[in-house]
């Protein structure tokens, strides 16, 4: 892969052959060390920081805000929806852990697909990750506006309607959401280590407020609120599970730190699994305590249900203020870590020539992709400012579920093709675990509404057009002659 590509061979490569071209893991790791001469990322993150990135990217708006949208769908059984979504995420997380140990680079599931299923599937996966990361950042940031308002109400104030939501919500722009994304972008530009330190502090605050909420909610626990358990039937539970899966998105952000981890092969798998354990236990605890404190139909239309419950049960404005401020910080940490993951995915795709080189250029001063971070941050800020949470959350879920299914397929491929390759983590009960993970993802995708599928199909069509119009002709792997491509794999063995 270090040979100078035969440029004339690129356009002559048949489309079908190019779509099937795979990058060897050896060459992928070697390229990551040099970043094609565009500046190198710095290895500054240990296992604890990687775990906090994963928890920080996961635990936020999903549990703080989305209960108001999903409890009316599932009823008191919303905690079962969280368990279903959590099991699905765990199955995928184990596949991620195995792949992260084998392919410790910034591309996450995009890179895993490139090494196993070829450039065509890798592009589709990368395009889904753009949907997952960028849109989920916007969705999470939208929730900040709701908690900012709760904070202001403590002082008898409120944001003007024009600045509290986008046009679809009767306003002009969600100003808090836009500001949160811009601030996160500024911090990311300064450096990964600095961002990780801030994130670790905020994650501790986040965990503290959720534990505080659970203690307060359990003080008013009423077991009768769980009857009837399934007012909307099993279909309501699975439909809600598809939506609350949004709450588990983010654990894969740790896998995008493969080039900035001190010991990625050892620490990435551990960080992914530990973060999933922390998040799942916390979510189920919060969901059970929330339903125990309030009847399920109380959540209908609730904008920031957790802080409202705290206010009603304590009657103390100071607790409401502290919880609301901490919630805004929690949401900001999700924005920070998920936006971090997005920029690293684009960096990996840029290194392969599939997106413009500006996303892959790393500053020698900060060790971060400055230009790519600013471009991504500005586009996400605009999205967060004008599009409501519900539409964003479902669009995020479908893209993520598809990418997760591809990671399971990648594990199966490498177990068959490279059974003797060193693995720092091996998922248990192979091949049952990855197969169950794939089918669980596909099942939850099937539960999403037709409008979400329409958005996904349109997104895929746009992605195919971009690949054919830009990525295919600029792909570094596609520009290799057949002889050079064969040699790159022979040398990697």
ROLUMZA-771487 format. One record per residue (C-alpha): residue number from 1; residue in one letter; x, y, z. Coordinates in nm, 3 decimals, always signed. Example, Ala and Ser with C-alpha at 12.3 -4.5 7.8 and 13.67 -1.06 7.14 Angstrom:
<vozas>
1/A/+1.230/-0.450/+0.780
2/S/+1.367/-0.106/+0.714
</vozas>
This chain:
<vozas>
1/X/+0.000/+0.000/+0.000
2/X/+0.304/+0.230/+0.022
3/X/+0.361/+0.212/-0.352
4/X/+0.269/+0.509/-0.563
5/X/-0.074/+0.433/-0.705
6/X/-0.116/+0.380/-1.075
7/X/-0.354/+0.669/-1.140
8/X/-0.436/+0.559/-1.491
9/X/-0.564/+0.232/-1.355
10/X/-0.835/+0.399/-1.146
11/X/-1.100/+0.488/-1.407
12/X/-1.031/+0.161/-1.589
13/X/-1.117/-0.047/-1.282
14/X/-1.455/-0.208/-1.330
15/X/-1.712/-0.083/-1.078
16/X/-1.794/-0.432/-0.950
17/X/-1.428/-0.515/-0.895
18/X/-1.362/-0.188/-0.716
19/X/-1.661/-0.232/-0.485
20/X/-1.519/-0.567/-0.374
21/X/-1.165/-0.440/-0.309
22/X/-1.060/-0.481/+0.055
23/X/-0.789/-0.312/+0.258
24/X/-0.561/-0.544/+0.449
25/X/-0.556/-0.490/+0.824
26/X/-0.176/-0.467/+0.821
27/X/-0.175/-0.189/+0.563
28/X/-0.464/-0.013/+0.734
29/X/-0.270/+0.008/+1.061
30/X/+0.047/+0.117/+0.879
31/X/-0.139/+0.396/+0.697
32/X/-0.289/+0.515/+1.025
33/X/+0.060/+0.568/+1.167
34/X/+0.147/+0.816/+0.891
35/X/-0.202/+0.945/+0.797
36/X/-0.083/+0.974/+0.438
37/X/+0.148/+1.259/+0.534
38/X/-0.140/+1.482/+0.644
39/X/-0.030/+1.510/+1.009
40/X/-0.061/+1.256/+1.289
41/X/-0.302/+1.217/+1.576
42/X/-0.144/+1.188/+1.922
43/X/-0.169/+0.881/+2.147
44/X/-0.277/+1.035/+2.478
45/X/-0.582/+0.832/+2.589
46/X/-0.578/+0.551/+2.848
47/X/-0.849/+0.294/+2.925
48/X/-1.034/+0.512/+3.176
49/X/-1.048/+0.805/+2.932
50/X/-1.168/+0.572/+2.655
51/X/-1.439/+0.435/+2.884
52/X/-1.548/+0.788/+2.970
53/X/-1.561/+0.876/+2.600
54/X/-1.791/+0.578/+2.546
55/X/-2.010/+0.658/+2.848
56/X/-2.004/+1.028/+2.768
57/X/-2.117/+0.965/+2.412
58/X/-2.395/+0.732/+2.523
59/X/-2.551/+0.861/+2.844
60/X/-2.738/+1.184/+2.782
61/X/-3.045/+1.302/+2.595
62/X/-3.167/+0.947/+2.544
63/X/-3.243/+0.904/+2.913
64/X/-3.289/+1.270/+3.007
65/X/-3.540/+1.364/+2.738
66/X/-3.660/+1.070/+2.531
67/X/-3.872/+0.916/+2.810
68/X/-4.135/+1.179/+2.732
69/X/-4.160/+1.043/+2.377
70/X/-4.134/+0.669/+2.447
71/X/-4.324/+0.599/+2.771
72/X/-4.657/+0.681/+2.598
73/X/-4.569/+0.418/+2.337
74/X/-4.465/+0.133/+2.570
75/X/-4.644/+0.226/+2.893
76/X/-4.496/+0.104/+3.225
77/X/-4.304/-0.162/+3.030
78/X/-4.065/+0.105/+2.903
79/X/-3.796/-0.053/+3.121
80/X/-3.839/-0.372/+2.914
81/X/-3.785/-0.163/+2.601
82/X/-3.457/-0.042/+2.751
83/X/-3.357/-0.401/+2.828
84/X/-3.435/-0.512/+2.470
85/X/-3.243/-0.221/+2.323
86/X/-2.961/-0.279/+2.571
87/X/-2.928/-0.647/+2.480
88/X/-2.918/-0.553/+2.112
89/X/-2.651/-0.294/+2.182
90/X/-2.455/-0.540/+2.397
91/X/-2.450/-0.801/+2.122
92/X/-2.315/-0.537/+1.885
93/X/-2.076/-0.405/+2.149
94/X/-1.911/-0.745/+2.180
95/X/-1.857/-0.753/+1.804
96/X/-1.717/-0.400/+1.823
97/X/-1.483/-0.504/+2.105
98/X/-1.338/-0.789/+1.900
99/X/-1.295/-0.575/+1.589
100/X/-1.149/-0.280/+1.784
101/X/-0.877/-0.507/+1.919
102/X/-0.792/-0.632/+1.570
103/X/-0.823/-0.305/+1.375
104/X/-0.716/-0.024/+1.615
105/X/-0.770/+0.270/+1.377
106/X/-1.000/+0.572/+1.372
107/X/-1.251/+0.442/+1.120
108/X/-1.464/+0.225/+1.354
109/X/-1.713/+0.007/+1.166
110/X/-1.626/+0.182/+0.839
111/X/-1.271/+0.048/+0.861
112/X/-1.391/-0.294/+0.979
113/X/-1.616/-0.321/+0.673
114/X/-1.335/-0.207/+0.442
115/X/-1.113/-0.486/+0.574
116/X/-1.379/-0.754/+0.532
117/X/-1.652/-0.673/+0.280
118/X/-1.486/-0.428/+0.044
119/X/-1.503/-0.065/-0.058
120/X/-1.870/-0.066/-0.159
121/X/-2.001/-0.188/+0.176
122/X/-1.742/+0.027/+0.357
123/X/-1.875/+0.337/+0.185
124/X/-2.233/+0.246/+0.273
125/X/-2.126/+0.186/+0.635
126/X/-1.933/+0.513/+0.646
127/X/-2.229/+0.700/+0.503
128/X/-2.451/+0.542/+0.772
129/X/-2.200/+0.655/+1.035
130/X/-2.223/+1.010/+0.904
131/X/-2.598/+0.981/+0.959
132/X/-2.548/+0.825/+1.304
133/X/-2.290/+1.063/+1.442
134/X/-2.377/+1.396/+1.284
135/X/-2.753/+1.359/+1.325
136/X/-2.728/+1.217/+1.678
137/X/-2.514/+1.515/+1.781
138/X/-2.786/+1.744/+1.651
139/X/-3.058/+1.537/+1.820
140/X/-2.878/+1.543/+2.153
141/X/-2.815/+1.916/+2.131
142/X/-3.186/+1.979/+2.070
143/X/-3.254/+1.837/+2.416
144/X/-3.031/+2.105/+2.569
145/X/-3.289/+2.371/+2.488
146/X/-3.552/+2.196/+2.699
147/X/-3.326/+2.181/+3.004
148/X/-3.202/+2.537/+2.960
149/X/-3.565/+2.645/+2.983
150/X/-3.612/+2.440/+3.300
151/X/-3.310/+2.617/+3.449
152/X/-3.444/+2.961/+3.359
153/X/-3.789/+2.881/+3.498
154/X/-3.627/+2.842/+3.840
155/X/-3.566/+3.217/+3.825
156/X/-3.908/+3.295/+3.679
157/X/-3.773/+3.338/+3.328
158/X/-3.801/+3.152/+3.001
159/X/-3.641/+3.159/+2.660
160/X/-3.845/+3.344/+2.397
161/X/-4.038/+3.094/+2.186
162/X/-3.847/+3.208/+1.878
163/X/-3.518/+3.095/+2.035
164/X/-3.635/+2.776/+2.211
165/X/-3.712/+2.561/+1.906
166/X/-3.688/+2.535/+1.530
167/X/-3.957/+2.623/+1.275
168/X/-4.132/+2.285/+1.314
169/X/-4.179/+2.364/+1.685
170/X/-4.319/+2.712/+1.628
171/X/-3.993/+2.898/+1.681
172/X/-3.717/+3.037/+1.464
173/X/-3.407/+2.855/+1.594
174/X/-3.307/+2.635/+1.890
175/X/-3.039/+2.871/+2.014
176/X/-2.914/+2.658/+2.310
177/X/-2.866/+2.359/+2.079
178/X/-2.669/+2.566/+1.833
179/X/-2.449/+2.716/+2.106
180/X/-2.376/+2.377/+2.267
181/X/-2.249/+2.236/+1.936
182/X/-2.031/+2.541/+1.868
183/X/-1.875/+2.524/+2.216
184/X/-1.805/+2.151/+2.177
185/X/-1.643/+2.222/+1.840
186/X/-1.414/+2.484/+1.994
187/X/-1.303/+2.241/+2.265
188/X/-1.238/+1.958/+2.016
189/X/-1.022/+2.184/+1.804
190/X/-0.797/+2.246/+2.107
191/X/-0.700/+1.878/+2.143
192/X/-0.821/+1.524/+2.221
193/X/-0.652/+1.510/+2.563
194/X/-0.808/+1.836/+2.679
195/X/-1.148/+1.725/+2.553
196/X/-1.113/+1.389/+2.731
197/X/-1.034/+1.557/+3.065
198/X/-1.339/+1.784/+3.042
199/X/-1.554/+1.489/+2.935
200/X/-1.443/+1.274/+3.231
201/X/-1.541/+1.548/+3.476
202/X/-1.879/+1.597/+3.314
203/X/-1.948/+1.220/+3.302
204/X/-1.898/+1.207/+3.679
205/X/-2.151/+1.489/+3.717
206/X/-2.388/+1.310/+3.481
207/X/-2.376/+0.985/+3.675
208/X/-2.428/+1.179/+3.996
209/X/-2.749/+1.347/+3.883
210/X/-2.900/+1.022/+3.755
211/X/-2.825/+0.850/+4.086
212/X/-2.973/+1.151/+4.266
213/X/-3.287/+1.130/+4.051
214/X/-3.327/+0.759/+4.124
215/X/-3.299/+0.819/+4.500
216/X/-3.560/+1.096/+4.485
217/X/-3.795/+0.897/+4.258
218/X/-3.775/+0.581/+4.470
219/X/-3.882/+0.787/+4.773
220/X/-4.224/+0.819/+4.606
221/X/-4.229/+0.472/+4.448
222/X/-4.576/+0.329/+4.378
223/X/-4.584/-0.029/+4.248
224/X/-4.938/+0.031/+4.122
225/X/-4.797/+0.252/+3.848
226/X/-4.678/-0.064/+3.672
227/X/-5.035/-0.187/+3.617
228/X/-5.128/-0.259/+3.349
229/X/-4.774/-0.340/+3.240
230/X/-4.851/-0.357/+2.866
231/X/-5.132/-0.111/+2.789
232/X/-5.013/-0.086/+2.429
233/X/-4.930/-0.456/+2.394
234/X/-4.601/-0.616/+2.299
235/X/-4.595/-0.411/+1.978
236/X/-4.569/-0.094/+2.183
237/X/-4.271/-0.232/+2.373
238/X/-4.078/-0.328/+2.059
239/X/-4.165/+0.001/+1.887
240/X/-4.037/+0.192/+2.189
241/X/-3.725/-0.029/+2.195
242/X/-3.647/+0.085/+1.840
243/X/-3.666/+0.446/+1.952
244/X/-3.483/+0.411/+2.285
245/X/-3.202/+0.233/+2.102
246/X/-3.105/+0.592/+2.029
247/X/-3.012/+0.609/+2.399
248/X/-2.742/+0.344/+2.353
249/X/-2.580/+0.503/+2.052
250/X/-2.233/+0.622/+2.137
251/X/-2.043/+0.327/+2.283
252/X/-1.881/+0.287/+1.943
253/X/-1.731/+0.636/+1.982
254/X/-1.450/+0.473/+2.179
255/X/-1.360/+0.266/+1.872
256/X/-1.301/+0.587/+1.674
257/X/-1.017/+0.669/+1.916
258/X/-0.803/+0.382/+1.791
259/X/-0.525/+0.613/+1.673
260/X/-0.525/+0.824/+1.990
261/X/-0.528/+0.539/+2.245
262/X/-0.202/+0.455/+2.422
263/X/-0.267/+0.080/+2.404
264/X/-0.565/+0.039/+2.167
265/X/-0.556/-0.340/+2.127
266/X/-0.586/-0.392/+2.501
267/X/-0.785/-0.088/+2.615
268/X/-1.049/-0.043/+2.342
269/X/-1.229/-0.376/+2.399
270/X/-1.224/-0.324/+2.777
271/X/-1.355/+0.031/+2.749
272/X/-1.643/-0.068/+2.519
273/X/-1.763/-0.354/+2.740
274/X/-1.727/-0.162/+3.067
275/X/-1.916/+0.137/+2.932
276/X/-2.206/-0.082/+2.814
277/X/-2.236/-0.235/+3.160
278/X/-2.243/+0.108/+3.327
279/X/-2.495/+0.254/+3.084
280/X/-2.740/-0.039/+3.079
281/X/-2.762/-0.063/+3.459
282/X/-2.813/+0.312/+3.488
283/X/-3.084/+0.328/+3.221
284/X/-3.294/+0.047/+3.367
285/X/-3.261/+0.196/+3.717
286/X/-3.375/+0.539/+3.601
287/X/-3.663/+0.400/+3.391
288/X/-3.798/+0.185/+3.676
289/X/-3.772/+0.466/+3.932
290/X/-3.938/+0.716/+3.695
291/X/-4.240/+0.491/+3.631
292/X/-4.258/+0.413/+4.001
293/X/-4.282/+0.785/+4.075
294/X/-4.539/+0.880/+3.808
295/X/-4.814/+0.700/+3.615
296/X/-4.714/+0.623/+3.258
297/X/-4.969/+0.858/+3.097
298/X/-4.817/+1.149/+3.294
299/X/-4.520/+1.139/+3.054
300/X/-4.732/+1.232/+2.753
301/X/-4.591/+1.558/+2.619
302/X/-4.335/+1.597/+2.901
303/X/-4.044/+1.802/+2.767
304/X/-3.790/+1.733/+3.043
305/X/-3.959/+1.465/+3.257
306/X/-3.676/+1.388/+3.499
307/X/-3.626/+1.743/+3.615
308/X/-4.003/+1.790/+3.642
309/X/-4.028/+1.486/+3.870
310/X/-3.743/+1.616/+4.085
311/X/-3.917/+1.952/+4.116
312/X/-4.255/+1.804/+4.205
313/X/-4.119/+1.557/+4.461
314/X/-3.872/+1.783/+4.639
315/X/-4.051/+2.116/+4.606
316/X/-3.708/+2.277/+4.624
317/X/-3.611/+2.513/+4.339
318/X/-3.243/+2.469/+4.425
319/X/-3.262/+2.097/+4.343
320/X/-3.438/+2.174/+4.016
321/X/-3.172/+2.430/+3.931
322/X/-2.884/+2.194/+4.013
323/X/-3.040/+1.906/+3.819
324/X/-3.120/+2.119/+3.515
325/X/-2.770/+2.271/+3.502
326/X/-2.611/+1.927/+3.540
327/X/-2.840/+1.793/+3.266
328/X/-2.723/+2.063/+3.026
329/X/-2.363/+1.966/+3.105
330/X/-2.450/+1.599/+3.051
331/X/-2.600/+1.676/+2.713
332/X/-2.294/+1.885/+2.626
333/X/-2.065/+1.589/+2.700
334/X/-2.260/+1.372/+2.454
335/X/-2.229/+1.642/+2.191
336/X/-1.856/+1.665/+2.260
337/X/-1.778/+1.293/+2.238
338/X/-2.008/+1.204/+1.948
339/X/-1.884/+1.502/+1.746
340/X/-1.533/+1.375/+1.822
341/X/-1.627/+1.036/+1.675
342/X/-1.773/+1.198/+1.363
343/X/-1.457/+1.389/+1.286
344/X/-1.244/+1.073/+1.322
345/X/-1.471/+0.875/+1.090
346/X/-1.440/+1.147/+0.827
347/X/-1.062/+1.152/+0.880
348/X/-1.040/+0.779/+0.801
349/X/-1.263/+0.816/+0.494
350/X/-1.056/+1.112/+0.375
351/X/-0.734/+0.912/+0.413
352/X/-0.885/+0.655/+0.175
353/X/-0.978/+0.929/-0.073
354/X/-1.355/+0.878/-0.041
355/X/-1.428/+1.225/+0.102
356/X/-1.236/+1.554/+0.045
357/X/-0.881/+1.572/+0.189
358/X/-0.971/+1.869/+0.411
359/X/-1.131/+1.625/+0.658
360/X/-0.807/+1.429/+0.692
361/X/-0.557/+1.710/+0.748
362/X/-0.429/+1.710/+1.110
363/X/-0.281/+2.022/+1.268
364/X/+0.078/+1.982/+1.387
365/X/+0.008/+2.225/+1.672
366/X/-0.306/+2.067/+1.823
367/X/-0.289/+1.714/+1.683
368/X/-0.652/+1.741/+1.569
369/X/-0.825/+1.768/+1.228
370/X/-0.900/+2.137/+1.276
371/X/-1.060/+2.224/+0.942
372/X/-1.267/+1.905/+0.933
373/X/-1.385/+1.964/+1.290
374/X/-1.499/+2.319/+1.212
375/X/-1.682/+2.215/+0.895
376/X/-1.856/+1.928/+1.072
377/X/-1.939/+2.137/+1.378
378/X/-2.093/+2.421/+1.178
379/X/-2.311/+2.186/+0.970
380/X/-2.427/+1.999/+1.281
381/X/-2.498/+2.325/+1.465
382/X/-2.724/+2.440/+1.182
383/X/-2.906/+2.105/+1.185
384/X/-2.953/+2.118/+1.563
385/X/-3.085/+2.469/+1.545
386/X/-3.365/+2.398/+1.299
387/X/-3.476/+2.030/+1.316
388/X/-3.679/+1.879/+1.608
389/X/-3.559/+1.590/+1.826
390/X/-3.809/+1.320/+1.724
391/X/-3.724/+1.322/+1.354
392/X/-3.353/+1.322/+1.430
393/X/-3.365/+1.040/+1.686
394/X/-3.536/+0.788/+1.458
395/X/-3.312/+0.875/+1.162
396/X/-3.010/+0.822/+1.386
397/X/-3.134/+0.483/+1.507
398/X/-3.183/+0.332/+1.161
399/X/-2.837/+0.435/+1.040
400/X/-2.675/+0.303/+1.355
401/X/-2.858/-0.030/+1.352
402/X/-2.746/-0.090/+0.995
403/X/-2.383/-0.010/+1.080
404/X/-2.397/-0.234/+1.386
405/X/-2.526/-0.525/+1.177
406/X/-2.229/-0.482/+0.943
407/X/-1.985/-0.507/+1.235
408/X/-2.136/-0.843/+1.332
409/X/-2.090/-0.958/+0.973
410/X/-1.728/-0.837/+0.984
411/X/-1.656/-1.053/+1.288
412/X/-1.796/-1.362/+1.113
413/X/-1.593/-1.289/+0.799
414/X/-1.261/-1.253/+0.984
415/X/-1.327/-1.559/+1.204
416/X/-1.366/-1.763/+0.883
417/X/-1.091/-1.601/+0.673
418/X/-0.831/-1.530/+0.942
419/X/-0.905/-1.770/+1.229
420/X/-0.545/-1.762/+1.356
421/X/-0.515/-1.380/+1.361
422/X/-0.434/-1.242/+1.709
423/X/-0.740/-1.114/+1.897
424/X/-0.714/-0.925/+2.226
425/X/-1.087/-0.991/+2.285
426/X/-1.296/-1.278/+2.150
427/X/-1.670/-1.249/+2.181
428/X/-1.826/-1.550/+2.356
429/X/-2.058/-1.811/+2.203
430/X/-1.940/-1.756/+1.846
431/X/-2.113/-1.766/+1.597
432/X/-2.438/-1.735/+1.794
433/X/-2.353/-1.394/+1.941
434/X/-2.280/-1.203/+1.617
435/X/-2.570/-1.373/+1.436
436/X/-2.811/-1.277/+1.714
437/X/-2.670/-0.924/+1.706
438/X/-2.731/-0.896/+1.332
439/X/-3.088/-1.024/+1.354
440/X/-3.165/-0.807/+1.658
441/X/-3.051/-0.497/+1.466
442/X/-3.254/-0.592/+1.160
443/X/-3.560/-0.659/+1.378
444/X/-3.542/-0.317/+1.545
445/X/-3.497/-0.156/+1.204
446/X/-3.819/-0.325/+1.092
447/X/-4.006/-0.164/+1.383
448/X/-3.927/+0.191/+1.272
449/X/-4.191/+0.390/+1.085
450/X/-4.219/+0.423/+0.709
451/X/-4.114/+0.788/+0.718
452/X/-3.787/+0.687/+0.887
453/X/-3.728/+0.427/+0.618
454/X/-3.802/+0.688/+0.352
455/X/-3.538/+0.920/+0.501
456/X/-3.292/+0.629/+0.515
457/X/-3.354/+0.530/+0.152
458/X/-3.312/+0.889/+0.034
459/X/-2.993/+0.916/+0.241
460/X/-2.859/+0.599/+0.078
461/X/-2.944/+0.726/-0.271
462/X/-2.756/+1.049/-0.202
463/X/-2.465/+0.843/-0.067
464/X/-2.449/+0.624/-0.378
465/X/-2.453/+0.934/-0.597
466/X/-2.166/+1.090/-0.400
467/X/-1.962/+0.772/-0.422
468/X/-2.010/+0.738/-0.797
469/X/-1.953/+1.110/-0.857
470/X/-1.659/+1.163/-0.619
471/X/-1.539/+0.872/-0.409
472/X/-1.498/+0.609/-0.679
473/X/-1.257/+0.816/-0.891
474/X/-1.054/+0.941/-0.595
475/X/-1.034/+0.618/-0.398
476/X/-0.670/+0.536/-0.329
477/X/-0.746/+0.166/-0.331
478/X/-0.939/+0.198/-0.656
479/X/-0.649/+0.374/-0.826
480/X/-0.418/+0.077/-0.773
481/X/-0.361/-0.145/-1.073
482/X/-0.468/-0.507/-1.039
483/X/-0.104/-0.605/-0.993
484/X/-0.038/-0.343/-0.722
485/X/-0.360/-0.435/-0.543
486/X/-0.264/-0.803/-0.539
487/X/+0.085/-0.715/-0.419
488/X/-0.051/-0.502/-0.134
489/X/-0.239/-0.802/+0.004
490/X/+0.049/-1.042/-0.059
491/X/+0.289/-0.817/+0.132
492/X/+0.043/-0.789/+0.421
493/X/+0.026/-1.164/+0.482
</vozas>
